Amino acid sequence: MNKDILKYIDVKGAREHNLKNIDVRIPKNKITVITGLSGSGKSSLAFDTIYAEGQRRYMDGLSAYAKQFLDQLKKPDVDSISGLTPSISIEQKVSSTNVRSTVGTVTEIYDLLRILFSKLGVAHCPDHPNEELKAQGTEKIVDQIMSLEEGSKLIIFAPVARQKKGEFLKEFKAWFKKGFLKARVNGEIIDLDTAEKLQKTKMHNIDLVVDRIILKADSRHRISQAVERANQFGNSQIIVFNMGSDSETLYSTSSACSKCGFSFPDFSDPKFFSFNSQRGYCPSCKGIGTVDIDEDGDSYNVVYDDNIESDGDIDELSVKSCHDCGGSRLRLEARNVFLGKKNISDFSFEPIADLIEELEKIPFTENEKKLSGKLLEELIQRLRYLEKMGVGYLHLNRPSRTLSGGESQRIRLASQIGSGLVGVLYVLDEPSIGLHPQDHSNLLEILNELKDKGNTILMVEHDEETIRSADYIFDLGPGAGRLGGNIQAKGSLQDIINSETSVTGKFLSGKETAAVIKNKKPDTSDLFIELTGASEHNLKSVNLKLPLNQYVVVTGVSGSGKSTLIIDTLYKLLAKHFYSTDWVAGKNTGISGMDNVDRIVNINQKPIGRTPRSNPATYVGMFTEIRQIFTELPEAKIRGFKPGHFSFNVKGGRCEECKGAGKRKLEMNFMANVYVECEYCLGKRYTRDTLNIKYKDKSIADILEMTVDEAYDFFKNHKKLERQLRTLLDVGLDYITLGQAATTLSGGEAQRIKLSKELSKRSFKKALYILDEPTTGLHFEDIRKLNSLLQRLVDEGNSVVVIEHNLDIIRSADHIIELGPQGGKYGGNIVFTGSLEELKKAKTATSKFV
């Protein structure tokens, strides 16, 4: 056997996307970083080649039955890969768009918490909160039934199955032999002697009919017998259904309130505390925690009221917390089981950093400590990993879909630490994104812990500290798109620094810098926007004085309140003022100076379109101009073609077989759906007549397949298109194609397309631009370009506010505002405001890194 297979992953002839038939050798049980300019081929190598092949080989070994439940991956364009181990990809994608998915469910920490409550929780009466529920005898239950109105028609049930799967045919026969004639199955009364088997894969609720009684003064003996029998078969529980009022009451001999007799259901099953199960969820919101605003406009507090550090895809104007459960997602009884003085919802809304402390303070008895020992230890350990990952400000009930890509990735990475897997290849996509420099050391510590367990770490990364800590580095380039795809340098950190061909090496050696070098001190602005008393989420009644006509950076540790202050409060107030939006801004006591700006622009990382039909050309507006060029060609005029004829979204010139998509989906019974090139248009999207109309020997489909760089050369004599394409080049997007589907663009690419659209417009003055972490996915060289563009906006008389952790952006600022001192409830204050030189002398979380 070749011993190299045990030491290395060898990739030969990788040609996926823009890769130039490259060979790479990745050392096993080491941390390897792939870096290079945006679009140079890093993800093509790490994810589309190495990870894709690892997954494909794994799936090929599965049965045909198993394959139908998995997404199949096509074979990457590579000659061979040897030494490949099972691979796990952790990308910058929000792990779930399901409204039921939370930080607690994704990490499985909430599952551990449910088990803890089911074992050691103490039930309390909802109407008498201080009353701990205790066992009650059957005689007391009989007394309560006898107190009902005389003549009431009652059915006494013994609950024997709650939310259980199975056919139950054998059980039906057994119950019939024991004297039971009828049962209520999923709400319907059936005869047990003729009962048929139930659907095995569905959940079922089954109650045995013990007796039917018309309540009279002399019914006590009969009721007593029925209660005893129901208690025997119903696991200490009895259900009494009142036919007159169409209501039922649950009684329990294991726990009941001594003051009002309220009986508590059995909660020994962890599903009792699950908002994804009928046993546990709130019946009003079905465990989602929110309801839409009703027609009368009644509003409740927004459930997602935590310290949101990222733009979630949540419409806070139409989604409010459930009026019954208050956003906790759980039924009344589940909310009345306590550990110490808190229920499971209280724990779920605690920031992770505080939750660790709360769990350690619970006054368990010696016996309870024995029962909870390993479970509590595992629970706290997982929480500590999350805290180490820099997300200690989040809480377990935070919806997964409101997390940023960086937060989502770090949460899943923390979960992997606890899995104990060995011999795995972890492929990561910039895990440092969104992290303040002070949190980097914790991230690197966790990555090294994964490595030391016998795993291989392969990262696409631009962060300087992470690159410097790697065991081995590949630098791809020299440019982006068709100009990239080559290995410019490889080896140790020193090898990269010493390389003459490595762009990254020049920045690591200090020969180049991404910061904007300013030859003169910025003019002190006498124009401001002043915001007072900002107190949304964790903000501590903050007063913000924002200088205008300057490059302002807002920084601070994760969870310190940056986005809450700038996006949720300042931006929403300004948007309401300028555009009459009905957005609800964060709590504040006032704002002044809004007349010092003419408009507000928020350039965020949300997608430029939600379907594959959206693309950069349509978003920036150049496709309209391109279609007009084709419409004015003599051949198009002769045929009567209008601009719509050159659109792939409407009937006319598009291929109707694939509806302008260029691909057709084939349904595969035992394999993943396959997308194949449309055999009619050959992937061109248009009819043959449309494709025959050519401008400079190029059809409309050829134009869409051009990269921005190629299109710039092609349209350089067209004034409007040249300006739009030039700004796309300026923001470092020369490698994307004009027709690239919006759904394939990263958040950083989408943000830069939005920025280019703004830059291509005629020059505005007195505009305020807000950008949230625009360096996401950017190499040092790309950050330098971005810095220059933002400075250009300021030089033209505009104001720029950037929320950012990147040190080169901070060093380029005219004015810096830092929030802190920490995240969550320990943040929310402005701890510094001033110039870079003043920050260097201050004592803040950021000052020691600049």
C-alpha positions in Angstrom: 0.0 0.0 0.0 1.2 3.5 -0.8 2.2 5.0 2.6 1.4 8.5 1.2 -2.3 7.7 1.3 -2.1 7.7 5.1 -0.2 11.0 5.2 -1.8 13.1 2.4 -4.8 13.8 0.3 -3.5 14.0 -3.3 -5.6 15.9 -5.9 -4.5 15.4 -9.5 -5.7 17.5 -12.5 -8.4 19.6 -10.8 -10.3 21.6 -13.5 -13.6 22.4 -11.8 -14.8 25.9 -12.9 -11.7 28.1 -13.4 -9.1 25.7 -11.9 -6.3 25.2 -14.4 -5.6 21.5 -14.2 -3.8 21.9 -10.8 -2.3 19.3 -8.5 -2.4 19.7 -4.7 -1.1 17.6 -1.8 -2.9 18.3 1.5 -1.3 17.0 4.7 -3.6 14.9 6.9 -4.2 15.7 10.6 -3.1 19.3 10.0 -4.8 22.7 9.5 -4.5 23.8 5.8 -5.7 27.2 4.6 -6.6 27.9 1.0 -6.4 31.7 0.3 -6.3 34.0 -2.6 -8.3 36.8 -4.3 -12.1 36.5 -4.4 -13.0 34.4 -7.4 -9.5 32.8 -7.7 -10.9 29.3 -7.3 -10.6 28.6 -3.6 -14.2 27.3 -3.1 -13.9 25.4 -6.4 -11.0 23.5 -5.0 -12.1 23.0 -1.4 -15.9 22.5 -1.8 -16.7 21.7 -5.4 -13.8 19.3 -5.9 -12.4 17.8 -2.6 -15.6 17.9 -0.5 -17.9 17.0 -3.4 -15.8 13.9 -4.3 -15.7 12.8 -0.6 -19.5 13.0 -0.4 -20.0 11.4 -3.7 -17.9 8.3 -2.7 -19.8 8.0 0.5 -23.2 8.2 -1.2 -22.1 5.7 -3.8 -21.7 3.1 -1.0 -25.3 3.5 0.2 -28.3 1.4 -0.8 -30.7 2.6 -3.5 -33.3 3.0 -0.8 -31.1 5.3 1.2 -30.0 7.3 -1.8 -33.5 8.6 -2.5 -33.4 10.6 0.7 -30.1 12.3 0.0 -28.9 15.1 -2.4 -26.6 13.5 -4.9 -23.4 15.2 -6.0 -22.1 15.1 -9.5 -18.5 13.9 -10.1 -16.2 16.9 -10.0 -13.9 17.6 -13.0 -10.7 16.1 -11.6 -8.4 13.2 -12.8 -8.0 11.6 -9.4 -8.1 12.1 -5.6 -6.4 9.6 -3.3 -6.2 9.4 0.5 -9.6 11.0 0.8 -11.4 10.5 4.1 -15.1 11.0 5.1 -15.7 14.7 4.7 -18.0 17.2 6.5 -18.7 20.6 5.1 -19.5 23.5 7.3 -20.3 26.5 5.1 -21.6 30.1 5.6 -25.1 29.1 5.1 -28.0 29.5 7.5 -28.5 25.9 8.5 -32.3 26.0 8.3 -35.1 28.2 7.1 -37.6 26.2 9.2 -39.4 28.4 11.6 -39.1 25.6 14.2 -35.4 25.4 14.0 -33.5 27.2 16.8 -30.0 27.4 18.2 -31.0 24.9 20.8 -32.4 22.3 18.4 -29.5 22.7 15.9 -26.9 22.1 18.6 -29.1 19.5 20.4 -28.5 21.4 23.6 -32.3 21.9 24.0 -32.7 18.1 23.8 -30.4 17.7 26.7 -32.3 20.4 28.6 -35.6 18.6 27.9 -34.2 15.3 29.4 -33.0 17.2 32.5 -36.5 18.7 33.1 -38.3 15.4 32.5 -36.0 13.7 35.1 -35.7 16.4 37.8 -38.4 19.1 37.0 -40.9 20.0 39.7 -44.5 20.7 38.7 -46.3 23.8 39.9 -50.0 24.8 39.7 -50.6 27.4 36.9 -53.2 29.2 39.1 -51.2 28.9 42.3 -47.5 29.4 41.2 -46.1 28.8 44.7 -48.0 25.6 45.1 -45.8 22.5 44.3 -48.0 19.7 43.0 -48.2 16.6 45.1 -49.9 13.2 44.7 -53.6 12.9 45.3 -55.7 9.8 46.1 -58.5 8.4 44.0 -61.1 9.4 46.6 -60.2 13.1 46.2 -60.7 12.7 42.4 -64.1 11.0 43.0 -65.1 14.0 45.2 -64.2 16.4 42.4 -66.2 14.4 39.8 -69.2 14.2 42.2 -69.2 18.0 42.6 -70.2 18.3 38.9 -73.8 19.2 38.0 -76.3 16.4 38.6 -77.4 14.8 35.4 -74.1 15.4 33.6 -73.3 12.8 31.0 -69.8 11.6 31.5 -67.3 9.3 29.8 -64.4 8.1 31.9 -61.3 7.3 29.9 -57.9 5.6 30.7 -55.2 7.2 28.5 -53.0 4.4 27.3 -51.1 5.9 24.4 -49.9 9.5 23.7 -48.3 10.5 20.5 -47.0 6.9 19.8 -46.4 5.2 16.5 -47.5 1.7 15.8 -50.3 -0.6 14.4 -51.7 -1.4 17.9 -53.8 -4.4 16.6 -52.2 -6.7 19.2 -53.0 -4.2 22.0 -56.6 -3.8 20.8 -57.1 -7.5 21.1 -55.5 -7.6 24.6 -57.6 -4.8 25.9 -60.7 -6.4 24.6 -59.9 -9.6 26.5 -59.5 -7.6 29.6 -63.1 -6.4 29.4 -62.8 -3.1 27.5 -65.3 -2.8 24.7 -64.6 0.6 23.2 -61.7 3.0 22.8 -61.2 6.5 21.6 -58.5 6.5 18.8 -57.4 9.9 17.6 -60.7 11.4 18.7 -62.9 8.7 17.2 -64.8 6.1 19.3 -64.2 2.5 17.9 -65.3 -1.0 18.9 -62.2 -3.0 20.0 -63.5 -6.4 18.8 -63.7 -5.2 15.2 -60.7 -2.7 15.4 -58.3 -2.7 12.4 -54.6 -2.0 12.6 -53.5 1.6 12.6 -51.0 3.3 10.2 -47.6 2.3 11.6 -45.7 5.5 10.7 -48.2 8.0 12.2 -48.5 9.2 15.8 -51.6 8.1 17.7 -53.6 9.0 20.8 -55.6 6.1 22.4 -57.9 6.2 25.4 -59.8 3.2 26.7 -63.5 3.8 27.5 -63.9 2.7 31.1 -67.5 3.7 31.8 -70.3 6.0 30.6 -72.2 7.5 33.5 -75.1 9.9 34.0 -74.2 11.6 37.3 -76.7 11.1 40.1 -76.5 11.3 43.9 -76.0 7.5 44.2 -73.3 7.3 41.5 -70.4 7.5 43.9 -69.6 3.7 44.1 -69.7 3.3 40.3 -67.5 6.3 39.7 -65.1 5.1 42.3 -64.7 1.8 40.6 -64.3 3.5 37.2 -61.6 5.9 38.5 -59.7 3.0 40.1 -59.8 1.0 36.9 -58.8 4.0 34.7 -56.0 4.8 37.2 -54.7 1.2 36.9 -54.6 1.2 33.0 -54.0 4.9 32.4 -50.6 5.2 34.1 -52.0 7.1 37.1 -54.1 9.3 34.9 -57.9 9.6 34.4 -59.7 11.6 31.8 -63.4 12.6 32.4 -65.2 13.9 29.3 -68.4 15.9 30.0 -70.7 15.4 26.9 -72.9 18.3 27.9 -70.2 21.0 27.9 -68.1 19.1 25.3 -65.0 19.5 27.6 -62.7 17.1 29.3 -60.6 17.2 32.5 -57.4 15.3 33.2 -56.9 13.9 36.7 -53.7 12.5 38.1 -53.0 10.4 41.2 -49.3 11.4 40.9 -49.5 15.2 41.0 -52.2 17.7 41.8 -52.7 21.1 43.4 -53.8 20.9 47.1 -55.7 24.2 46.7 -57.7 23.8 43.5 -57.2 20.1 42.6 -55.5 20.9 39.2 -54.0 17.6 38.0 -50.8 17.6 36.1 -50.1 15.2 33.2 -47.1 12.9 33.2 -44.0 14.7 32.0 -41.4 11.9 32.3 -41.2 11.8 28.5 -38.9 14.6 27.2 -41.4 15.2 24.3 -43.6 17.0 26.9 -41.1 19.9 26.7 -40.7 19.8 22.9 -42.3 22.5 20.8 -42.1 20.1 17.8 -44.4 17.6 19.4 -48.2 17.8 20.0 -47.4 16.7 23.6 -45.5 19.8 24.3 -46.3 22.7 21.9 -48.6 25.6 22.6 -52.0 24.8 20.9 -52.4 28.4 19.7 -49.2 28.8 17.7 -48.4 25.1 17.3 -44.9 25.6 18.7 -43.8 28.4 16.3 -44.0 31.1 19.1 -45.5 33.7 16.8 -48.8 34.7 15.3 -49.7 37.1 12.5 -51.2 40.4 13.5 -54.9 40.1 13.4 -57.3 42.2 11.3 -58.0 44.5 14.3 -54.3 45.4 14.3 -53.7 43.9 17.8 -50.0 43.7 18.3 -47.8 41.8 20.7 -44.1 41.9 21.5 -41.9 40.6 18.7 -40.6 37.2 19.7 -37.3 37.7 18.1 -36.4 40.4 20.6 -32.9 39.2 21.4 -29.6 41.0 20.5 -29.8 40.4 16.7 -26.4 41.0 15.2 -27.5 40.1 11.7 -30.3 40.8 9.3 -32.7 37.9 9.7 -35.2 37.1 7.0 -38.1 38.0 9.4 -40.8 40.5 8.8 -41.3 42.0 12.2 -44.2 44.0 10.9 -46.4 41.0 10.4 -45.0 38.5 12.9 -45.7 38.9 16.6 -45.3 36.7 19.7 -48.1 34.3 20.5 -50.5 35.8 23.0 -51.0 32.5 24.8 -47.4 31.3 25.3 -45.7 34.7 25.0 -43.2 33.3 22.4 -42.1 30.4 24.6 -43.7 27.9 22.1 -44.8 25.6 24.9 -48.1 24.5 26.4 -49.2 25.8 29.8 -48.2 22.7 31.7 -44.7 22.5 30.2 -44.2 26.2 31.3 -45.1 25.2 34.9 -42.3 22.7 35.5 -39.4 24.2 37.2 -35.7 23.6 38.0 -34.9 25.9 40.9 -36.9 29.0 40.2 -36.9 28.8 36.3 -38.9 26.9 33.7 -37.4 25.5 30.5 -38.4 28.7 28.6 -36.6 30.9 31.1 -33.5 28.9 30.5 -34.0 29.0 26.7 -34.1 32.8 26.6 -31.0 33.3 28.8 -27.8 34.3 26.8 -25.6 31.2 26.5 -22.9 32.8 28.7 -25.4 33.4 31.5 -27.1 30.0 31.1 -23.9 28.2 32.1 -23.9 30.2 35.3 -27.6 29.6 35.9 -27.3 25.8 35.5 -24.3 25.6 37.8 -26.3 27.5 40.5 -29.3 25.1 40.6 -29.5 23.7 44.2 -29.7 19.9 43.4 -29.9 17.4 46.3 -27.2 14.7 46.5 -29.6 12.2 44.9 -30.5 14.6 42.1 -26.8 15.2 41.5 -26.3 11.5 40.9 -29.2 11.5 38.4 -28.1 14.6 36.5 -24.3 14.2 36.8 -23.3 13.1 33.2 -26.2 14.9 31.6 -25.5 18.2 33.2 -21.8 17.9 32.5 -22.4 17.3 28.8 -24.9 20.2 28.7 -22.5 22.7 30.2 -19.6 21.5 28.1 -21.5 22.1 24.9 -22.6 25.5 26.1 -18.9 26.4 26.9 -17.9 25.4 23.3 -20.5 27.9 22.0 -19.2 30.6 24.3 -15.7 29.9 23.1 -16.9 30.3 19.5 -17.9 33.9 20.3 -21.6 33.3 20.2 -22.2 33.5 24.0 -24.6 36.4 23.5 -27.1 34.2 21.6 -29.9 32.2 23.4 -31.2 28.7 22.7 -34.6 30.0 21.5 -33.0 32.2 18.8 -34.5 31.1 15.4 -31.8 29.6 13.1 -33.0 31.6 10.1 -32.1 34.9 11.9 -28.4 33.9 12.3 -25.7 35.3 10.0 -23.7 32.9 7.9 -20.7 33.2 10.3 -22.9 32.6 13.4 -24.5 29.5 11.8 -21.1 28.1 10.8 -19.6 28.5 14.2 -22.6 27.0 16.0 -22.3 23.9 13.8 -18.5 23.8 14.3 -19.0 23.9 18.1 -21.4 20.9 17.8 -18.8 18.9 15.9 -16.3 19.2 18.8 -18.7 17.3 21.0 -19.3 14.6 18.4 -16.0 12.8 19.1 -15.4 12.0 15.4 -11.9 10.9 14.4 -10.3 10.7 10.9 -12.7 13.2 9.3 -11.9 15.9 6.8 -13.6 19.1 7.9 -14.0 21.7 5.0 -14.7 25.2 6.4 -15.7 28.4 4.7 -14.1 31.4 6.5 -15.1 30.5 10.0 -13.6 33.8 11.3 -16.3 35.9 9.6 -18.1 38.2 12.0 -15.7 37.5 14.8 -14.0 40.4 16.7 -10.2 40.0 16.8 -10.4 39.1 20.6 -12.5 36.0 19.8 -10.1 34.6 17.2 -7.9 32.9 19.7 -10.8 30.8 21.0 -11.7 29.8 17.4 -8.2 28.7 16.7 -8.1 26.8 19.9 -11.2 24.8 18.9 -9.8 24.2 15.4 -6.6 22.8 17.0 -8.6 20.7 19.4 -10.4 19.1 16.3 -7.0 18.5 14.7 -5.5 17.0 17.8 -8.4 14.4 17.9 -7.0 13.1 14.6 -9.0 15.1 12.0 -7.9 17.1 9.0 -9.0 20.8 8.7 -9.2 22.4 5.3 -10.3 26.1 5.3 -11.0 28.8 2.8 -9.9 31.8 4.7 -8.7 35.5 4.3 -8.2 36.4 8.0 -4.6 37.2 8.6 -4.4 35.6 12.1 -6.0 32.4 10.9 -3.6 32.2 7.9 -0.6 32.8 10.2 -1.7 29.9 12.5 -2.1 27.3 9.7 0.3 24.4 9.3 0.1 24.6 5.5 -1.1 27.3 3.0 -2.1 27.3 -0.6 -2.4 30.7 -2.3 -4.5 30.7 -5.5 -4.4 33.3 -8.3 -3.0 35.4 -9.8 -6.3 37.0 -10.5 -10.0 36.2 -10.4 -12.2 34.2 -12.7 -10.4 33.2 -15.9 -7.3 34.9 -14.6 -7.3 32.7 -11.5 -7.2 28.9 -10.9 -3.4 28.5 -10.5 -1.3 27.7 -7.4 0.7 30.9 -6.9 2.5 29.7 -3.7 2.3 26.8 -1.2 3.9 25.7 2.0 4.5 27.2 5.4 3.8 30.8 6.3 7.4 31.8 5.6 7.2 30.1 2.2 4.2 32.3 1.3 5.9 35.5 2.6 9.1 34.7 0.6 7.2 33.9 -2.6 7.6 36.4 -5.4 4.4 35.4 -7.1 2.1 35.4 -4.1 -0.2 38.4 -3.7 -1.1 37.3 -0.2 2.5 37.0 0.7 3.1 40.8 0.0 0.3 41.7 2.5 1.6 39.2 5.1 5.1 40.5 4.9 3.9 44.1 5.3 5.1 45.2 1.9 1.5 46.0 1.0 -1.5 47.1 3.1 -5.2 47.0 2.6 -5.8 50.2 4.7 -6.2 53.5 3.0 -3.2 55.7 3.6 -4.4 59.2 4.1 -1.9 62.0 3.5 -3.8 64.6 5.4 -5.8 64.6 8.6 -9.6 64.5 7.8 -11.5 67.7 8.2 -13.4 67.9 11.5 -17.1 67.7 10.6 -19.4 70.3 12.0 -22.5 68.4 10.8 -23.9 65.5 12.8 -26.9 63.2 13.3 -27.6 62.9 17.0 -29.6 59.9 18.3 -30.5 59.9 22.0 -31.7 57.3 24.5 -31.3 54.3 22.2 -32.4 51.3 24.4 -33.5 48.5 22.1 -32.4 45.0 23.0 -29.2 45.4 25.1 -28.5 49.1 24.4 -28.1 51.0 27.6 -29.9 54.3 26.7 -27.1 55.1 24.3 -26.5 58.6 22.9 -24.9 58.6 19.4 -23.3 61.6 17.8 -22.6 60.6 14.2 -20.3 62.9 12.3 -21.2 63.4 8.6 -19.1 63.7 5.5 -16.7 61.2 7.0 -15.8 57.6 6.8 -17.1 56.2 10.1 -16.6 52.7 11.4 -18.7 51.2 14.1 -17.0 48.2 15.8 -17.1 46.1 19.0 -17.2 42.5 20.1 -20.0 40.2 18.7 -23.3 40.9 20.4 -22.3 44.3 21.7 -25.3 46.0 20.0 -23.7 47.4 16.8 -26.5 46.3 14.4 -29.1 47.1 16.9 -27.9 50.7 17.1 -27.1 51.4 13.5 -29.6 49.1 11.5 -32.5 48.5 13.9 -32.6 52.1 15.3 -30.8 54.7 13.2 -31.4 53.3 9.7 -35.1 52.6 10.4 -35.7 56.1 11.8 -34.0 57.6 8.7 -35.9 55.3 6.3 -39.2 56.3 7.9 -38.2 60.0 7.6 -37.1 59.9 3.9 -39.3 57.1 2.5 -42.3 57.0 4.8 -41.8 53.3 5.6 -43.9 51.8 8.3 -40.9 50.1 9.9 -40.8 50.1 13.7 -37.4 51.6 14.8 -35.7 50.5 18.0 -36.6 52.3 21.2 -35.1 55.8 21.5 -35.9 59.3 23.0 -35.2 61.4 19.9 -33.1 62.1 16.8 -31.9 65.4 15.2 -29.8 66.4 12.2 -31.7 64.3 9.7 -31.9 67.3 7.4 -28.1 67.2 7.0 -28.5 64.3 4.6 -30.6 64.0 1.5 -31.1 60.2 1.4 -30.2 57.0 3.2 -28.9 53.8 1.5 -28.5 50.5 3.4 -26.2 48.1 1.4 -26.8 44.8 3.1 -25.9 41.2 2.3 -29.4 39.9 1.5 -29.8 38.2 -1.9 -30.3 40.4 -5.0 -33.0 38.0 -6.1 -34.7 34.9 -4.8 -34.9 32.8 -8.0 -32.2 31.6 -10.5 -33.7 34.0 -13.0 -32.3 37.0 -11.2 -28.8 37.8 -12.1 -26.2 40.7 -11.9 -27.2 42.1 -15.3 -30.9 42.4 -14.4 -30.1 43.8 -10.9 -27.8 46.6 -11.9 -30.1 47.5 -14.8 -27.7 46.8 -17.7 -29.7 44.0 -19.2 -32.4 46.5 -20.2 -29.8 48.5 -22.1 -28.3 45.3 -23.7 -31.8 44.2 -24.8 -32.4 47.6 -26.3 -29.1 47.4 -28.3 -30.3 44.1 -29.8 -33.8 45.5 -30.5 -32.2 48.3 -32.6 -30.2 46.0 -34.8 -31.5 45.9 -38.5 -32.4 42.2 -38.4 -34.4 42.6 -35.2 -36.3 45.6 -36.7 -37.1 43.6 -39.9 -38.6 40.8 -37.7 -40.4 43.2 -35.5 -38.6 42.1 -32.3 -39.2 44.3 -29.3 -37.0 44.3 -26.1 -39.3 41.7 -24.5 -38.2 39.3 -27.2 -34.7 39.2 -25.7 -35.9 38.4 -22.2 -35.8 34.8 -20.9 -38.6 35.6 -18.4 -41.5 36.2 -20.8 -42.9 34.5 -23.8 -41.7 35.5 -27.2 -38.0 34.9 -27.7 -37.4 32.5 -24.9 -37.3 28.7 -25.3 -40.7 27.5 -24.2 -39.5 23.9 -23.6 -37.5 25.0 -20.6 -39.3 28.4 -20.1 -36.0 30.2 -20.5 -34.2 28.3 -17.7 -31.8 26.6 -20.0 -32.1 23.4 -18.0 -34.8 20.8 -17.4 -35.4 18.7 -14.3 -35.6 14.9 -14.5 -37.3 13.1 -11.6 -35.3 10.1 -10.6 -37.0 7.4 -8.4 -34.0 6.2 -6.4 -31.5 8.9 -7.1 -31.4 12.7 -6.8 -33.3 14.8 -9.3 -31.0 15.5 -12.3 -30.9 18.9 -14.1 -30.0 18.4 -17.7 -29.3 20.9 -20.5 -32.4 21.6 -22.5 -32.1 19.6 -25.7 -34.0 22.3 -27.6 -32.0 25.4 -26.8 -28.9 23.6 -25.7 -28.8 25.6 -22.5 -29.0 29.0 -24.3 -32.5 29.9 -23.0 -33.7 31.4 -26.3 -35.2 30.3 -29.5 -33.1 29.8 -32.6 -34.6 32.9 -34.3 -33.6 35.0 -31.2 -30.1 33.6 -31.1 -29.6 34.4 -34.8 -29.7 38.1 -34.0 -26.1 39.0 -33.2 -24.3 42.1 -32.1 -20.6 42.1 -32.9 -20.9 38.4 -33.7 -22.4 37.7 -30.2 -25.9 36.5 -29.5 -27.9 37.6 -26.4 -27.0 34.2 -24.8 -23.3 34.8 -25.5 -23.5 38.1 -23.7 -25.0 36.6 -20.6 -22.2 34.0 -20.4 -19.5 36.7 -20.5 -17.6 37.6 -17.3 -17.7 41.2 -16.1 -14.1 41.5 -17.3 -14.9 40.2 -20.8 -18.1 42.3 -21.0 -16.2 45.5 -20.1 -13.8 45.0 -23.1 -16.8 44.2 -25.3 -18.9 47.3 -24.3 -16.2 49.8 -23.5 -17.4 52.2 -26.2 -21.0 52.1 -24.8 -21.0 55.0 -22.2 -23.7 53.8 -19.9 -22.8 50.1 -19.9 -19.1 51.0 -19.6 -19.9 52.9 -16.4 -22.0 50.1 -14.9 -19.4 47.4 -15.8 -16.5 49.6 -14.5 -18.1 49.8 -11.0 -18.5 46.0 -11.0 -14.8 45.8 -11.8 -14.0 48.4 -9.0 -15.7 46.3 -6.4 -13.7 43.2 -7.4 -16.4 41.3 -9.2 -14.6 40.9 -12.6 -14.9 37.1 -12.4 -18.8 36.7 -12.1 -20.8 36.3 -15.3 -23.6 38.7 -16.3 -26.1 35.9 -16.3 -25.0 34.1 -13.1 -28.0 33.0 -11.0 -28.5 35.3 -8.0 -29.0 32.2 -5.8 -25.4 31.1 -6.4 -23.9 34.4 -5.2 -22.5 34.7 -1.7 -23.8 37.4 0.7 -20.6 39.4 0.2 -20.9 39.2 -3.6 -24.6 40.3 -3.4 -23.5 43.3 -1.2 -20.8 44.4 -3.6 -23.2 44.2 -6.5 -25.5 46.5 -4.6 -22.6 48.8 -3.9 -21.6 48.9 -7.6 -25.2 49.8 -8.5 -25.0 52.8 -6.2 -21.6 53.8 -7.5 -22.8 53.6 -11.1 -25.6 56.1 -10.5 -25.0 59.8 -11.2 -23.1 61.4 -8.4 -25.1 62.2 -5.3 -24.0 64.4 -2.4 -25.3 64.4 1.1 -26.2 60.7 1.0 -25.6 58.4 4.0 -24.4 54.9 3.1 -24.6 52.1 5.7 -22.8 48.8 5.2 -22.8 45.8 7.5 -19.5 43.8 7.4 -18.8 44.4 3.7 -15.4 42.6 4.0 -17.1 39.2 4.1 -15.3 36.9 1.7 -12.7 39.5 0.6 -9.0 39.1 0.2 -6.5 41.8 1.4 -6.3 43.1 -2.2 -10.1 43.2 -2.5 -10.4 45.0 0.8 -8.0 47.7 -0.5 -10.2 48.2 -3.5 -13.3 48.4 -1.2 -11.6 50.9 1.1 -10.7 53.1 -1.9 -14.3 53.0 -3.2 -15.8 53.9 0.2 -13.3 56.8 0.5 -14.4 57.9 -3.0 -18.0 58.2 -1.8 -16.8 60.4 1.1 -14.7 62.5 -1.2 -17.8 63.2 -3.3 -19.5 64.7 -0.3 -21.3 61.7 1.1 -21.2 60.0 4.5 -20.3 56.3 5.0 -21.0 54.2 8.1 -19.5 50.7 8.2 -20.2 48.1 10.8 -17.0 46.0 10.8 -14.4 44.0 12.7 -11.7 44.0 10.0 -8.7 45.9 11.2 -7.7 47.4 7.8 -11.2 48.9 7.6 -10.9 50.3 11.1 -7.4 51.7 10.4 -8.9 53.5 7.3 -11.7 55.3 9.2 -11.9 59.0 9.9 -13.9 58.4 13.0 -14.4 55.2 15.1 -17.3 54.3 17.4 -16.8 51.2 19.6 -19.6 49.4 21.5 -19.1 47.1 24.4 -17.4 46.3 26.7 -18.6 42.8 26.0 -21.6 41.1 24.2 -25.2 40.5 25.3 -26.3 42.1 28.6 -22.6 43.0 29.3 -22.6 45.2 26.1 -24.8 48.0 24.8 -22.6 51.0 25.8 -20.5 53.2 23.6 -17.1 52.7 25.1 -15.1 54.8 22.6 -15.6 57.5 20.0 -12.8 59.3 18.2 -9.9 58.9 15.7 -7.6 55.9 15.1 -4.8 57.6 17.0 -7.1 58.2 20.0 -8.2 54.6 19.9 -4.6 53.3 20.1 -4.3 55.1 23.4 -7.6 53.9 24.8 -8.3 50.6 26.7 -11.0 48.8 24.8 -11.4 45.3 23.2 -10.3 46.7 19.9 -7.5 49.1 20.8 -5.0 46.4 21.5 -5.3 45.0 18.0 -5.1 48.2 15.9 
